[in-house]
Amino acid sequence: MKPLTLNPVGKIRIGREGMFVETEPKYTPALKELCGFSHLQMLWWFDGCDNASARTTLETEKPYQKGPDTLGIFATRSPYRPNPIGLSTARILSIDEKNGIIQLAYLDAHEGSPVLDLKPYTPSLDRVETPRVPNWCAHWPQSLEESASFDWAHEFRWSEE
């Protein structure tokens, strides 16, 4: 298999002013006309979880309160996986095309996380009208907007480490 080469297009910045994607200067032309979209999808690197142990994790014990006792890692959104790639959908608040900065309403990435790619969210390709999920997570919110006020802290089993 041919080796893969990833070239981050930017990084995450989080501060008092909010959450931002700062693109590398050579990628700022790629932001042209993104301003017409309300949301974007972002692929990013869970750089804080990029180690041999995390990359060999294939199962995890009951990460969700109402979940099964064991889940395969592909049935979770865990950063511990063979390739620590994050996928997030975020609402765009503003875009500074000149400086290559996108302000987002919320993002589940960490400060400094490398951004691998940005794609516009388009309902015709990204929205599934009637998705099916297992019973143990059927009570989760049905949209990104509803997720903002959902009590996620009570959904996870936090380890006692």
PyRosetta script that sets phi, psi and omega in degrees:
from pyrosetta import init, pose_from_sequence

init()
pose = pose_from_sequence("MKPLTLNPVGKIRIGREGMFVETEPKYTPALKELCGFSHLQMLWWFDGCDNASARTTLETEKPYQKGPDTLGIFATRSPYRPNPIGLSTARILSIDEKNGIIQLAYLDAHEGSPVLDLKPYTPSLDRVETPRVPNWCAHWPQSLEESASFDWAHEFRWSEE")
pose.set_psi(1, 137.4)
pose.set_omega(1, -179.9)
pose.set_phi(2, -69.7)
pose.set_psi(2, 135.2)
pose.set_omega(2, 178.0)
pose.set_phi(3, -62.2)
pose.set_psi(3, 146.5)
pose.set_omega(3, 177.7)
pose.set_phi(4, -94.0)
pose.set_psi(4, 142.8)
pose.set_omega(4, 175.0)
pose.set_phi(5, -121.9)
pose.set_psi(5, 123.3)
pose.set_omega(5, 177.7)
pose.set_phi(6, -107.3)
pose.set_psi(6, 135.2)
pose.set_omega(6, 177.3)
pose.set_phi(7, -120.0)
pose.set_psi(7, 101.1)
pose.set_omega(7, 178.5)
pose.set_phi(8, -54.3)
pose.set_psi(8, 138.6)
pose.set_omega(8, 179.5)
pose.set_phi(9, -94.3)
pose.set_psi(9, -7.7)
pose.set_omega(9, -179.5)
pose.set_phi(10, 176.0)
pose.set_psi(10, -162.9)
pose.set_omega(10, 178.8)
pose.set_phi(11, -148.3)
pose.set_psi(11, 164.0)
pose.set_omega(11, 179.3)
pose.set_phi(12, -89.0)
pose.set_psi(12, 135.5)
pose.set_omega(12, 173.6)
pose.set_phi(13, -124.9)
pose.set_psi(13, 129.1)
pose.set_omega(13, 179.8)
pose.set_phi(14, -127.6)
pose.set_psi(14, 128.0)
pose.set_omega(14, 179.5)
pose.set_phi(15, -155.0)
pose.set_psi(15, -169.4)
pose.set_omega(15, 179.7)
pose.set_phi(16, -59.3)
pose.set_psi(16, -30.6)
pose.set_omega(16, -177.9)
pose.set_phi(17, -77.9)
pose.set_psi(17, -15.0)
pose.set_omega(17, 179.3)
pose.set_phi(18, 134.0)
pose.set_psi(18, -158.9)
pose.set_omega(18, -178.1)
pose.set_phi(19, -112.5)
pose.set_psi(19, 134.6)
pose.set_omega(19, -173.5)
pose.set_phi(20, -138.9)
pose.set_psi(20, 151.1)
pose.set_omega(20, 164.5)
pose.set_phi(21, -105.7)
pose.set_psi(21, 122.1)
pose.set_omega(21, 174.8)
pose.set_phi(22, -104.6)
pose.set_psi(22, 112.9)
pose.set_omega(22, 179.9)
pose.set_phi(23, -81.7)
pose.set_psi(23, 153.0)
pose.set_omega(23, 173.5)
pose.set_phi(24, -65.8)
pose.set_psi(24, 143.5)
pose.set_omega(24, -176.9)
pose.set_phi(25, -50.8)
pose.set_psi(25, -37.5)
pose.set_omega(25, -178.2)
pose.set_phi(26, -68.8)
pose.set_psi(26, -14.8)
pose.set_omega(26, -180.0)
pose.set_phi(27, -101.1)
pose.set_psi(27, -1.1)
pose.set_omega(27, -178.8)
pose.set_phi(28, -60.6)
pose.set_psi(28, -32.6)
pose.set_omega(28, 176.4)
pose.set_phi(29, -61.1)
pose.set_psi(29, -23.3)
pose.set_omega(29, -179.5)
pose.set_phi(30, -70.3)
pose.set_psi(30, -10.5)
pose.set_omega(30, 179.3)
pose.set_phi(31, -84.0)
pose.set_psi(31, -8.0)
pose.set_omega(31, -176.5)
pose.set_phi(32, -55.6)
pose.set_psi(32, 127.5)
pose.set_omega(32, 178.4)
pose.set_phi(33, 72.2)
pose.set_psi(33, 5.4)
pose.set_omega(33, 173.9)
pose.set_phi(34, -67.6)
pose.set_psi(34, -23.8)
pose.set_omega(34, -175.9)
pose.set_phi(35, -61.2)
pose.set_psi(35, -17.4)
pose.set_omega(35, 178.2)
pose.set_phi(36, -79.1)
pose.set_psi(36, -8.7)
pose.set_omega(36, -179.5)
pose.set_phi(37, -98.1)
pose.set_psi(37, 143.5)
pose.set_omega(37, 179.5)
pose.set_phi(38, -84.5)
pose.set_psi(38, -26.7)
pose.set_omega(38, -176.0)
pose.set_phi(39, -135.7)
pose.set_psi(39, 158.2)
pose.set_omega(39, 172.7)
pose.set_phi(40, -134.5)
pose.set_psi(40, 160.3)
pose.set_omega(40, 171.5)
pose.set_phi(41, -109.9)
pose.set_psi(41, 138.4)
pose.set_omega(41, -175.5)
pose.set_phi(42, -128.0)
pose.set_psi(42, 131.4)
pose.set_omega(42, 170.8)
pose.set_phi(43, -99.1)
pose.set_psi(43, 128.8)
pose.set_omega(43, -177.5)
pose.set_phi(44, -142.2)
pose.set_psi(44, 164.8)
pose.set_omega(44, -174.6)
pose.set_phi(45, -101.8)
pose.set_psi(45, 124.0)
pose.set_omega(45, 174.4)
pose.set_phi(46, -74.9)
pose.set_psi(46, 71.5)
pose.set_omega(46, -172.8)
pose.set_phi(47, -62.7)
pose.set_psi(47, -27.5)
pose.set_omega(47, 178.2)
pose.set_phi(48, -73.4)
pose.set_psi(48, -8.9)
pose.set_omega(48, -179.4)
pose.set_phi(49, -119.3)
pose.set_psi(49, 20.3)
pose.set_omega(49, -177.3)
pose.set_phi(50, -95.5)
pose.set_psi(50, 86.4)
pose.set_omega(50, 176.8)
pose.set_phi(51, -146.6)
pose.set_psi(51, 169.2)
pose.set_omega(51, -174.7)
pose.set_phi(52, -59.5)
pose.set_psi(52, -41.4)
pose.set_omega(52, -178.9)
pose.set_phi(53, -64.4)
pose.set_psi(53, -47.2)
pose.set_omega(53, -179.3)
pose.set_phi(54, -63.6)
pose.set_psi(54, -38.3)
pose.set_omega(54, -176.9)
pose.set_phi(55, -73.6)
pose.set_psi(55, -14.4)
pose.set_omega(55, 177.6)
pose.set_phi(56, -104.4)
pose.set_psi(56, 3.5)
pose.set_omega(56, 178.1)
pose.set_phi(57, -75.5)
pose.set_psi(57, 116.5)
pose.set_omega(57, -179.1)
pose.set_phi(58, -112.4)
pose.set_psi(58, -18.9)
pose.set_omega(58, 177.2)
pose.set_phi(59, -138.1)
pose.set_psi(59, 156.2)
pose.set_omega(59, 177.0)
pose.set_phi(60, -139.2)
pose.set_psi(60, 146.3)
pose.set_omega(60, -179.2)
pose.set_phi(61, -84.8)
pose.set_psi(61, 122.4)
pose.set_omega(61, 172.4)
pose.set_phi(62, 26.7)
pose.set_psi(62, 69.6)
pose.set_omega(62, 178.8)
pose.set_phi(63, -73.1)
pose.set_psi(63, -22.0)
pose.set_omega(63, -177.5)
pose.set_phi(64, -112.5)
pose.set_psi(64, 140.6)
pose.set_omega(64, -177.4)
pose.set_phi(65, -51.9)
pose.set_psi(65, -44.7)
pose.set_omega(65, -175.0)
pose.set_phi(66, -101.2)
pose.set_psi(66, 10.1)
pose.set_omega(66, -177.1)
pose.set_phi(67, -85.2)
pose.set_psi(67, 172.8)
pose.set_omega(67, 175.8)
pose.set_phi(68, -63.5)
pose.set_psi(68, 165.2)
pose.set_omega(68, -178.8)
pose.set_phi(69, -63.5)
pose.set_psi(69, -34.1)
pose.set_omega(69, 179.0)
pose.set_phi(70, -136.4)
pose.set_psi(70, 137.9)
pose.set_omega(70, 176.6)
pose.set_phi(71, -126.4)
pose.set_psi(71, 141.7)
pose.set_omega(71, 169.5)
pose.set_phi(72, -69.6)
pose.set_psi(72, 144.9)
pose.set_omega(72, -173.8)
pose.set_phi(73, -59.8)
pose.set_psi(73, -27.9)
pose.set_omega(73, 178.7)
pose.set_phi(74, -74.4)
pose.set_psi(74, -8.2)
pose.set_omega(74, 175.5)
pose.set_phi(75, -97.1)
pose.set_psi(75, 11.6)
pose.set_omega(75, 179.8)
pose.set_phi(76, -128.4)
pose.set_psi(76, 171.0)
pose.set_omega(76, 172.6)
pose.set_phi(77, -105.3)
pose.set_psi(77, 21.3)
pose.set_omega(77, -178.0)
pose.set_phi(78, -60.4)
pose.set_psi(78, 146.0)
pose.set_omega(78, 174.2)
pose.set_phi(79, -76.4)
pose.set_psi(79, -15.7)
pose.set_omega(79, 179.3)
pose.set_phi(80, -83.5)
pose.set_psi(80, 103.6)
pose.set_omega(80, -175.0)
pose.set_phi(81, -161.9)
pose.set_psi(81, 167.5)
pose.set_omega(81, -177.5)
pose.set_phi(82, -54.6)
pose.set_psi(82, -37.7)
pose.set_omega(82, 174.0)
pose.set_phi(83, -128.6)
pose.set_psi(83, 113.4)
pose.set_omega(83, -173.8)
pose.set_phi(84, -75.2)
pose.set_psi(84, 66.8)
pose.set_omega(84, -179.6)
pose.set_phi(85, -99.8)
pose.set_psi(85, 128.2)
pose.set_omega(85, 175.4)
pose.set_phi(86, -98.5)
pose.set_psi(86, 146.2)
pose.set_omega(86, 175.0)
pose.set_phi(87, -127.9)
pose.set_psi(87, 122.1)
pose.set_omega(87, -178.7)
pose.set_phi(88, -133.6)
pose.set_psi(88, 145.4)
pose.set_omega(88, 171.0)
pose.set_phi(89, -108.8)
pose.set_psi(89, 132.1)
pose.set_omega(89, -176.1)
pose.set_phi(90, -139.6)
pose.set_psi(90, 149.0)
pose.set_omega(90, 176.4)
pose.set_phi(91, -82.0)
pose.set_psi(91, 131.9)
pose.set_omega(91, 178.5)
pose.set_phi(92, -83.0)
pose.set_psi(92, 125.3)
pose.set_omega(92, 175.9)
pose.set_phi(93, -93.5)
pose.set_psi(93, -40.0)
pose.set_omega(93, 178.6)
pose.set_phi(94, -161.9)
pose.set_psi(94, 157.8)
pose.set_omega(94, 177.3)
pose.set_phi(95, -133.0)
pose.set_psi(95, 125.8)
pose.set_omega(95, 173.8)
pose.set_phi(96, -104.7)
pose.set_psi(96, 89.5)
pose.set_omega(96, -176.9)
pose.set_phi(97, -60.8)
pose.set_psi(97, -37.9)
pose.set_omega(97, -176.9)
pose.set_phi(98, -61.5)
pose.set_psi(98, -42.7)
pose.set_omega(98, -177.3)
pose.set_phi(99, -99.5)
pose.set_psi(99, -1.3)
pose.set_omega(99, 176.5)
pose.set_phi(100, 69.8)
pose.set_psi(100, 39.4)
pose.set_omega(100, -177.0)
pose.set_phi(101, -123.2)
pose.set_psi(101, 130.3)
pose.set_omega(101, 177.3)
pose.set_phi(102, -116.5)
pose.set_psi(102, 124.3)
pose.set_omega(102, 174.9)
pose.set_phi(103, -93.7)
pose.set_psi(103, 133.2)
pose.set_omega(103, -178.0)
pose.set_phi(104, -116.7)
pose.set_psi(104, 152.1)
pose.set_omega(104, 179.0)
pose.set_phi(105, -67.6)
pose.set_psi(105, -43.3)
pose.set_omega(105, 179.7)
pose.set_phi(106, -161.9)
pose.set_psi(106, 149.3)
pose.set_omega(106, 177.8)
pose.set_phi(107, -150.6)
pose.set_psi(107, 138.4)
pose.set_omega(107, -178.4)
pose.set_phi(108, -91.1)
pose.set_psi(108, 30.1)
pose.set_omega(108, 175.7)
pose.set_phi(109, -102.7)
pose.set_psi(109, 169.3)
pose.set_omega(109, -179.0)
pose.set_phi(110, -105.4)
pose.set_psi(110, 159.6)
pose.set_omega(110, 176.4)
pose.set_phi(111, -49.9)
pose.set_psi(111, 128.9)
pose.set_omega(111, 175.9)
pose.set_phi(112, 83.7)
pose.set_psi(112, -4.1)
pose.set_omega(112, -179.8)
pose.set_phi(113, -58.6)
pose.set_psi(113, 134.5)
pose.set_omega(113, 177.5)
pose.set_phi(114, -69.4)
pose.set_psi(114, 136.1)
pose.set_omega(114, 176.1)
pose.set_phi(115, -96.7)
pose.set_psi(115, 125.1)
pose.set_omega(115, -177.4)
pose.set_phi(116, -91.2)
pose.set_psi(116, -36.0)
pose.set_omega(116, -178.6)
pose.set_phi(117, -165.6)
pose.set_psi(117, 156.9)
pose.set_omega(117, 176.1)
pose.set_phi(118, -127.6)
pose.set_psi(118, 138.2)
pose.set_omega(118, 177.5)
pose.set_phi(119, -138.1)
pose.set_psi(119, 142.7)
pose.set_omega(119, 177.2)
pose.set_phi(120, -71.4)
pose.set_psi(120, 141.3)
pose.set_omega(120, 174.2)
pose.set_phi(121, -78.6)
pose.set_psi(121, 123.3)
pose.set_omega(121, 178.0)
pose.set_phi(122, -127.2)
pose.set_psi(122, 120.3)
pose.set_omega(122, -177.4)
pose.set_phi(123, -55.3)
pose.set_psi(123, -33.4)
pose.set_omega(123, -178.0)
pose.set_phi(124, -64.9)
pose.set_psi(124, -24.3)
pose.set_omega(124, 179.5)
pose.set_phi(125, -112.2)
pose.set_psi(125, -27.6)
pose.set_omega(125, -170.1)
pose.set_phi(126, -106.9)
pose.set_psi(126, -19.0)
pose.set_omega(126, -178.3)
pose.set_phi(127, -94.4)
pose.set_psi(127, 131.4)
pose.set_omega(127, 175.4)
pose.set_phi(128, -106.7)
pose.set_psi(128, 121.3)
pose.set_omega(128, -173.3)
pose.set_phi(129, -64.3)
pose.set_psi(129, -44.6)
pose.set_omega(129, -178.9)
pose.set_phi(130, -133.6)
pose.set_psi(130, 73.6)
pose.set_omega(130, 179.6)
pose.set_phi(131, -69.6)
pose.set_psi(131, 154.4)
pose.set_omega(131, 177.2)
pose.set_phi(132, -113.3)
pose.set_psi(132, 136.2)
pose.set_omega(132, 176.9)
pose.set_phi(133, -133.0)
pose.set_psi(133, 159.7)
pose.set_omega(133, 178.0)
pose.set_phi(134, -64.3)
pose.set_psi(134, 156.2)
pose.set_omega(134, -179.0)
pose.set_phi(135, -55.7)
pose.set_psi(135, -35.7)
pose.set_omega(135, -175.8)
pose.set_phi(136, -65.8)
pose.set_psi(136, -17.2)
pose.set_omega(136, 177.4)
pose.set_phi(137, -123.6)
pose.set_psi(137, 13.1)
pose.set_omega(137, -178.7)
pose.set_phi(138, -65.6)
pose.set_psi(138, -20.5)
pose.set_omega(138, 179.4)
pose.set_phi(139, -84.4)
pose.set_psi(139, -3.7)
pose.set_omega(139, 178.1)
pose.set_phi(140, -67.2)
pose.set_psi(140, 158.1)
pose.set_omega(140, -179.7)
pose.set_phi(141, -56.5)
pose.set_psi(141, 152.6)
pose.set_omega(141, -178.9)
pose.set_phi(142, -94.8)
pose.set_psi(142, 1.7)
pose.set_omega(142, -179.8)
pose.set_phi(143, -154.1)
pose.set_psi(143, 162.6)
pose.set_omega(143, 175.4)
pose.set_phi(144, -59.1)
pose.set_psi(144, -40.7)
pose.set_omega(144, -178.8)
pose.set_phi(145, -64.0)
pose.set_psi(145, -42.7)
pose.set_omega(145, 178.5)
pose.set_phi(146, -67.9)
pose.set_psi(146, -29.8)
pose.set_omega(146, -178.7)
pose.set_phi(147, -62.9)
pose.set_psi(147, -28.2)
pose.set_omega(147, -177.4)
pose.set_phi(148, -60.6)
pose.set_psi(148, -33.1)
pose.set_omega(148, -178.0)
pose.set_phi(149, -105.7)
pose.set_psi(149, 5.9)
pose.set_omega(149, -179.4)
pose.set_phi(150, -79.7)
pose.set_psi(150, 145.0)
pose.set_omega(150, -179.3)
pose.set_phi(151, -83.8)
pose.set_psi(151, 76.3)
pose.set_omega(151, -177.8)
pose.set_phi(152, -65.0)
pose.set_psi(152, -27.5)
pose.set_omega(152, -177.4)
pose.set_phi(153, -59.1)
pose.set_psi(153, -28.7)
pose.set_omega(153, -179.8)
pose.set_phi(154, -90.5)
pose.set_psi(154, 2.4)
pose.set_omega(154, 179.1)
pose.set_phi(155, -91.8)
pose.set_psi(155, -24.7)
pose.set_omega(155, -175.6)
pose.set_phi(156, -100.7)
pose.set_psi(156, 148.5)
pose.set_omega(156, 172.2)
pose.set_phi(157, -96.9)
pose.set_psi(157, 105.8)
pose.set_omega(157, -179.2)
pose.set_phi(158, -81.8)
pose.set_psi(158, 134.2)
pose.set_omega(158, -179.4)
pose.set_phi(159, -68.9)
pose.set_psi(159, 155.5)
pose.set_omega(159, -178.4)
pose.set_phi(160, -97.2)
pose.set_psi(160, 30.9)
pose.set_omega(160, -176.1)
pose.set_phi(161, -71.9)
pose.dump_pdb("model.pdb")
